[in-house]
Amino acid sequence: MKKIVVGLFLFFWIGITAQEQKKPYVILVSLDGFRWDYPNYFETPNLDKMAKNGVKAKSMQPSYPTKTFPNHYSIATGLYPDHHGIVNNNFYDPTSKKIFTLKNESKKNSEFYGGNPIWNLAEEQGVKAACFYWPGSDTGVKSASIFKEYDESVSYENRINTVIDWLNLPEAERPHLITLYFDQPDETGHNHGPLSEENKKMVPKVDAVIGQLMQKLDSLPIGKEINLIVLSDHGMAPISNDKKVALLEYIKPEWLGYAAVINPIMSIETKPVYKDSIAKALKKVPHIKWYPSNKVPKRLHYGTNPRALDFVIEAQKGYSLVNKKDQKITGGTHGYDNKMKEMQAIFYAKGPNFKTDKKVKSFRNVSVYPLIAAILGLKTEAIDGDFDEVKAMLK
């Protein structure tokens, strides 16, 4: 009897060990600016294949404002920008008196980043993570075991090959969570417009990159254990040179503390004595929506963070905020209201934890965080995302 009990114990222990060794992998890929409906206009055979073999959402709703850094970090933390602190691509922090901008090293200053990014959550709970570019991943604080500082000159092929190299590491060193970022088709959408001939060529190229990644992942010995998620941060809307709003034609520069136009949305800090003057002036500005920060619509989950400053200003759909009227505007942009259909993002997923040929309704991007946490068996903290939004896509 004792031998049988010992034998059963060993069998049970070996089974547990085998399960631990087969812990799933998650590869999270972002295609910057890939609008939800591009597959309706352009050839995307590899994303179509992902949808057939896995899950496709009708769309994914970005957080407000629909800009790159705020949304990548919302995906990474499960928090709205108002709560994680990256409230725009450029902003001023009135508490620290510091400016965050993508143009210098301030974007790597960990003081600006709140929340607990998914790669750090994983590391805290014994799951190795690696980040090949992701906004907020290269600060050196709350970072993954492996991370790369952003370098746009690194080819897409080299990025993919590096990820494959990571997945070929010995099990003890191998990351089970990897993030991977590609800057297209955002750049082409900005320069030429979302439905331009140039983007008609670029989107299939980006789709081919996903095809290359899938082929290499599938060829790995652990290929069947890998969950691949491909998403984007926001969409893209067309803009034109005849639809511009020059705020400085209505607001005197001396009324302002800090203001930076991040078309089509901006926050401004006023000198206290001129706050009423600015409010009166904004009422006369055509083709904008504006709010005192404490009166931003609740559905946008924005305005409570001091970095939203005193007023939030957003151009109407198709219009641009500019410094001067003679500033030339062409192509496309994003940053508008997150319910606008042109701002919606994509979400595709396939792998052992996902259902196949499954279509799901649109959901908020902050719910990607609890989705990944569930796959990897991680316990989450208080976040804005909700696992109930996404659980239907899992087996």
C-alpha positions in Angstrom: 0.0 0.0 0.0 2.9 2.4 0.9 4.5 1.7 -2.5 1.2 2.6 -4.2 0.9 5.8 -2.3 4.5 6.8 -3.0 4.0 5.9 -6.7 0.8 8.0 -6.9 2.7 10.9 -5.2 5.5 10.7 -7.6 3.1 10.5 -10.6 1.2 13.6 -9.2 4.5 15.5 -8.6 5.8 14.6 -12.1 2.5 15.7 -13.6 2.7 19.1 -11.8 6.3 19.6 -13.0 5.3 18.8 -16.5 2.5 21.3 -16.3 4.8 24.0 -15.0 7.2 23.4 -17.9 4.3 23.8 -20.3 3.3 27.2 -18.9 1.9 29.2 -21.8 3.7 32.0 -23.6 2.3 35.3 -24.7 3.7 37.4 -27.5 2.0 40.9 -27.5 2.6 42.7 -30.8 1.5 46.3 -31.6 1.1 47.7 -35.1 1.0 51.4 -34.5 -1.9 53.3 -36.1 -3.5 50.2 -37.7 -7.1 51.2 -38.0 -9.8 48.7 -37.2 -11.2 48.6 -40.8 -8.0 48.5 -42.8 -8.7 44.8 -43.6 -11.9 45.9 -45.4 -9.8 48.1 -47.7 -6.4 46.4 -48.0 -5.1 42.9 -48.5 -4.3 41.3 -45.1 -4.1 37.6 -45.7 -2.1 36.9 -42.5 -4.4 38.7 -40.2 -7.3 37.0 -41.9 -5.6 33.7 -41.2 -5.2 34.7 -37.5 -8.9 35.4 -37.4 -9.7 32.0 -38.8 -7.4 30.2 -36.5 -8.1 32.3 -33.4 -10.0 35.4 -32.3 -10.9 38.7 -34.0 -12.6 41.6 -32.2 -14.9 43.8 -34.2 -12.6 46.6 -33.0 -10.8 47.6 -29.9 -11.6 51.0 -28.3 -8.6 53.1 -27.5 -8.3 55.2 -24.3 -8.6 59.0 -24.4 -6.7 60.8 -25.8 -6.2 58.5 -28.8 -2.4 59.0 -28.9 0.4 56.5 -29.1 2.1 56.7 -25.7 -1.0 57.0 -23.6 -2.6 54.0 -25.3 0.4 51.7 -25.3 0.8 52.4 -21.6 -2.9 51.8 -21.0 -2.6 48.4 -22.7 0.5 47.7 -20.6 -1.1 48.8 -17.3 -4.9 48.3 -17.6 -5.3 51.9 -16.5 -6.7 55.0 -18.3 -4.1 57.7 -19.1 -5.7 59.9 -16.4 -4.7 57.2 -13.9 -1.3 56.0 -15.1 -0.1 59.5 -15.8 0.9 59.5 -19.5 -1.8 61.9 -20.5 -0.5 62.7 -24.0 2.6 62.3 -26.1 3.9 65.6 -24.7 2.7 67.2 -21.5 3.7 69.3 -18.5 3.6 68.1 -14.9 2.6 71.1 -12.7 3.7 69.3 -9.6 7.3 68.5 -10.6 7.5 71.4 -13.1 8.9 68.9 -15.6 8.0 68.4 -19.3 7.5 65.0 -20.8 8.2 64.9 -24.6 9.0 62.2 -27.1 11.8 64.4 -28.5 14.3 63.8 -25.6 15.2 61.5 -22.8 12.3 62.7 -20.6 10.3 59.9 -22.1 12.5 57.4 -20.2 12.0 59.2 -16.9 10.3 56.6 -14.6 8.8 59.4 -12.5 6.2 60.1 -15.2 4.9 56.5 -15.3 2.4 55.2 -12.8 0.7 51.8 -12.6 2.3 48.4 -12.7 3.0 47.4 -16.3 2.2 43.8 -17.3 5.9 42.9 -17.7 6.7 44.0 -14.1 3.6 42.2 -12.8 4.9 39.1 -14.5 8.4 39.5 -13.1 7.0 40.1 -9.6 5.2 36.7 -9.8 8.1 34.7 -11.2 7.3 34.9 -14.9 10.2 36.2 -17.0 9.4 39.0 -19.5 11.1 40.7 -22.4 10.3 43.9 -24.2 11.4 44.7 -27.7 10.2 48.3 -27.7 7.0 49.4 -25.9 6.4 52.8 -24.5 7.3 52.9 -20.9 9.4 49.6 -21.0 12.8 51.2 -21.2 12.8 53.4 -18.1 15.0 51.0 -16.1 12.4 51.0 -13.3 9.6 48.4 -13.3 11.3 47.0 -16.4 11.4 43.4 -17.7 14.4 41.1 -17.3 15.3 42.0 -21.0 14.4 45.2 -22.7 15.5 47.2 -25.7 15.7 51.0 -25.9 13.8 52.3 -28.9 15.8 52.5 -32.1 13.7 53.0 -35.2 16.7 52.0 -37.4 16.5 48.4 -36.3 14.8 46.5 -39.1 11.5 44.6 -38.6 13.3 41.4 -39.6 15.9 41.9 -36.9 13.2 42.6 -34.3 11.5 39.3 -35.2 14.8 37.3 -35.2 15.7 38.7 -31.7 12.3 37.6 -30.4 12.9 34.1 -31.8 16.4 34.1 -30.2 14.8 34.9 -26.8 12.4 32.0 -27.3 15.3 29.6 -28.0 17.0 30.4 -24.7 17.2 27.7 -22.1 13.9 27.3 -20.2 15.3 28.9 -17.1 16.2 32.1 -19.0 13.4 32.1 -21.5 10.7 34.9 -21.2 7.1 33.7 -21.2 5.9 37.3 -21.9 7.3 39.3 -24.8 6.2 42.7 -26.2 7.1 43.7 -29.7 6.4 47.1 -31.4 6.2 48.2 -35.0 5.8 51.8 -36.0 3.9 51.2 -39.2 1.4 51.8 -40.7 1.1 54.9 -38.4 3.9 56.9 -40.1 2.4 56.3 -43.6 -1.1 57.2 -42.3 0.2 60.4 -40.9 2.2 61.4 -44.0 -0.3 60.4 -46.7 -3.7 59.6 -45.1 -5.4 56.4 -43.9 -6.8 55.3 -47.3 -4.0 56.7 -49.5 -2.3 54.7 -52.2 0.8 54.8 -50.1 -1.0 53.1 -47.2 -2.5 50.6 -49.7 1.0 49.4 -50.2 2.2 49.7 -46.6 -0.6 47.8 -44.9 0.1 44.5 -46.8 3.8 44.9 -46.0 3.0 45.1 -42.3 0.6 42.1 -42.7 3.5 40.2 -44.3 5.7 41.0 -41.2 3.0 39.3 -39.1 3.1 36.4 -41.5 6.8 36.1 -41.1 6.5 36.2 -37.3 3.8 33.5 -37.3 5.8 31.2 -39.5 8.9 31.5 -37.3 6.9 31.1 -34.1 5.1 28.0 -35.5 8.5 26.4 -36.4 9.8 26.5 -32.8 9.7 23.4 -30.6 7.4 25.4 -28.2 5.3 26.8 -31.1 2.1 25.1 -29.9 2.5 26.7 -26.5 2.6 30.3 -27.8 -0.3 32.7 -27.7 0.1 35.5 -30.2 -1.8 38.8 -29.7 -1.7 41.4 -32.5 -3.3 44.8 -31.8 -2.9 48.5 -32.4 -3.0 51.5 -30.2 -5.5 53.7 -32.2 -6.8 54.3 -35.7 -6.3 57.2 -38.1 -8.5 60.0 -39.6 -7.9 62.1 -42.7 -7.1 65.7 -42.3 -6.7 68.5 -44.9 -5.1 71.9 -45.3 -8.5 73.7 -45.5 -9.6 72.6 -42.0 -7.3 74.3 -39.5 -7.8 76.1 -36.2 -5.1 78.5 -35.0 -5.8 79.0 -31.3 -3.4 81.9 -31.0 -5.7 84.0 -33.2 -8.1 83.9 -30.2 -5.9 83.4 -27.2 -3.1 85.8 -26.3 0.2 84.0 -25.5 0.7 86.1 -22.4 -2.5 84.5 -20.9 -0.8 81.1 -21.0 1.4 79.2 -18.6 2.1 76.0 -20.6 0.6 75.0 -23.9 1.7 72.6 -26.5 -0.3 71.7 -29.6 -0.4 67.9 -30.0 -2.8 67.9 -32.9 -5.8 67.4 -32.6 -5.9 67.6 -28.8 -4.1 69.8 -26.3 -4.2 70.8 -22.6 -3.3 74.4 -21.6 -2.3 75.8 -18.3 -3.5 79.4 -17.7 -2.1 82.2 -15.7 -4.8 82.4 -12.9 -5.7 86.0 -13.6 -6.5 85.1 -17.2 -8.6 81.9 -16.7 -11.9 83.7 -17.3 -10.5 85.5 -20.4 -9.4 82.2 -21.9 -12.8 80.6 -21.2 -14.5 83.5 -23.0 -12.1 83.3 -25.9 -12.6 79.6 -26.4 -16.3 80.1 -26.7 -15.6 82.0 -29.9 -13.3 79.4 -31.5 -15.0 77.4 -34.3 -14.6 73.7 -34.9 -13.4 72.7 -31.4 -14.7 71.0 -28.3 -13.3 72.3 -25.0 -13.7 71.7 -21.4 -12.4 72.9 -18.1 -10.4 69.8 -16.9 -12.9 69.2 -14.1 -15.8 69.0 -16.5 -14.5 66.6 -19.2 -17.3 64.1 -19.9 -17.1 61.1 -17.5 -17.1 58.6 -20.3 -13.7 59.8 -21.4 -12.1 59.1 -18.0 -9.9 62.1 -18.3 -9.2 65.4 -16.6 -8.7 64.5 -12.9 -4.9 64.1 -13.3 -3.1 67.5 -12.7 -1.2 66.9 -15.9 -4.5 67.6 -17.8 -3.9 71.2 -16.7 -6.7 73.8 -16.7 -8.5 73.3 -20.1 -8.7 70.4 -22.5 -9.2 71.3 -26.2 -10.0 69.0 -29.0 -10.5 69.8 -32.7 -13.7 68.5 -34.4 -13.4 65.5 -36.6 -11.2 66.2 -39.7 -9.9 69.5 -38.2 -6.4 70.3 -36.9 -5.1 72.4 -34.2 -2.2 74.5 -35.4 0.2 77.1 -34.0 -0.2 79.3 -37.1 -2.7 79.5 -39.9 -0.1 79.1 -42.6 1.1 75.8 -41.2 0.6 73.1 -43.9 -1.6 70.2 -42.9 -2.0 67.0 -45.0 -2.4 63.2 -44.5 -3.9 61.9 -41.3 -3.9 62.1 -37.5 -5.4 60.7 -34.3 -6.1 61.9 -30.8 -9.8 62.6 -31.3 -12.7 61.3 -29.1 -12.3 57.6 -28.5 -15.8 56.8 -29.6 -15.1 58.0 -33.2 -15.0 55.1 -35.5 -11.9 56.2 -37.3 -10.0 56.0 -34.0 -10.8 52.4 -33.3 -8.0 49.8 -33.2 -7.5 46.1 -34.1 -7.3 43.0 -31.9 -6.4 39.5 -33.2 -5.2 36.6 -31.1 -4.5 32.9 -31.6 -2.8 30.1 -29.6 -3.6 27.3 -27.2 -5.6 29.5 -24.8 -7.8 31.1 -27.4 -10.9 29.8 -29.2 -10.8 29.3 -33.0 -12.7 31.2 -35.6 -14.2 33.3 -32.8 -15.6 36.8 -33.4 -16.0 39.0 -30.4 -17.6 42.4 -29.9 -15.6 45.6 -29.4 -13.9 46.1 -26.0 -11.8 48.6 -24.2 -8.0 48.3 -24.6 -7.5 48.5 -20.8 -9.0 45.0 -20.6 -6.0 43.5 -22.5 -4.1 43.6 -19.2 -6.4 41.2 -17.3 -6.6 39.0 -20.4 -2.8 38.4 -20.4 -2.7 38.1 -16.7 -5.3 35.3 -16.8 -3.4 33.4 -19.5 -0.2 33.6 -17.5 -1.9 32.9 -14.1 -1.0 36.3 -12.7 -2.9 38.1 -9.9 -3.8 41.7 -10.8 -4.1 44.8 -8.7 -6.9 47.4 -8.9 -7.2 48.4 -12.6 -9.7 50.0 -15.0 -9.8 46.9 -17.2 -12.3 44.1 -16.7 -11.7 40.5 -17.4 -15.4 39.9 -18.0 -15.1 42.0 -21.2 -12.7 39.5 -22.8 -13.1 36.1 -21.1 -15.4 34.9 -23.9 -12.4 34.6 -26.3 -10.6 32.1 -24.1 -11.2 28.3 -24.1 
